[in-house]
Amino acid sequence: MTLRDLPKHRPAKIMGFHTDDPDKETRLREIGFAEGDLVETLHFGLFGRNPMSVRLNGALIALRSAEAQVVLVDPINA
């Protein structure tokens, strides 16, 4: 499952990245995304769930849908 597909307010663990563009993965890592981190979707934009906001290790981050599609997550059952 990708971060883009994660339901609202569902926590998940980042498992990795899936992209053919190494620059996109690098940008995500630079803003704090890494394997093993906890992430939770908070809000989605009206058109195509774009942009979306997530909580990553306590920080609020806004992402485009295309960026969130790169992040592979494993939902946590709370």
N, C-alpha and C positions, 0 to 999 in steps of 0.2 A: 504494500500500500504506500502511496506517496502522501506527503504532507498536504498537498492540494485536495486529496480525497478524504482526509480525516474529518470526521464530524465535529461540529462546533462544541467547544468545552470538553473535548476528549483528550486526555493526556496520552503521550506516546514517547517511545524511546527512539532516538535516531539510530538507524542501522547502517546507513551509508548514503552514497550518492550514485545516480545513474544518469550520465550525460556523455555525449560525444564532444562537448565543448569544455576543455579543461579550465578555461578562463571562468566559466560560470561556477564550477566547483570551487575554484580558488576564491572568488568573490564571496561565496557563501561561508567558506571557512574563515575569511578575514573578518566577517561580521559576527562570528562566534559559533557557527554550526559545526559540530563534530560528533563522531560516532559515540554513542553512550549517553549523550546529553538528553535531558527531558525537554519536551516541547508540548505546547497546548495551543490549539486554535481558539481565538477569541472572537473575531468578527470577520465577516466577508463583505466585499463590495456587492452592489446590486447587479452588476453586469458580469456574468461569467465568474463570479466569486473573486473579482479582481478590483482593487487590491485586497489583501487579507492581512490581518494582524495576528501575531502569535506571541506567546510568552516563551522565551528561551532562557532557561536558568534564571528566571526572575526579571529579565529585561524584556521590554515590549519592542517588537520589531515588525515593520511593515514589509510585505513581500508582494511581488507580482505573482500571478498565477503560474507563469512559466518558470519562475525560480522555485516555487514550492513543488512543482512537478518533478524536480530533480532530486529532492530529499526523500529517501526511503525511510519509512517509520514502521514501528511495531506498536500498535495500540496497547495501552495498559488498562486492564480491567480494574476499575476503582470500586 
